[in-house]
Amino acid sequence: MERELALFIEDLEYGAATTSRAEDRKLYETYIAYAARILSKVVLKFPADEIFKAIDVNERLWGNSWLIDPVKGNNPESYERFKRLSGYKGYQKN
């Protein structure tokens, strides 16, 4: 599970490094920061509900922002695989 999330972060870093759009670069950095928050909770073995809350925040971020010219990395399905492996079932109401 951690590997899938790390691959996702690698793809985001690739996008940030290779995009030609300055506005996308800033957004990639934000995406990386939010993904790193999730990774820290997974590695530190936080309870599932805490991990799911962090995923929810990331999902809302992606739902409320758009890359102008997305760069595809080598592992485009890694985040979806991570969510599936984590047991995440969608938005968790607080």
Secondary structure, 3 states (H helix, E strand, C coil): CHHHHHHHHHHHHHHHHHCCCHHHHHHHHHHHHHHHHHHHHHHCCCCHHHHHHHHHHHHHHHHCCCCCCCCCCCCCCHHHHHHHHHCCCCCCCC
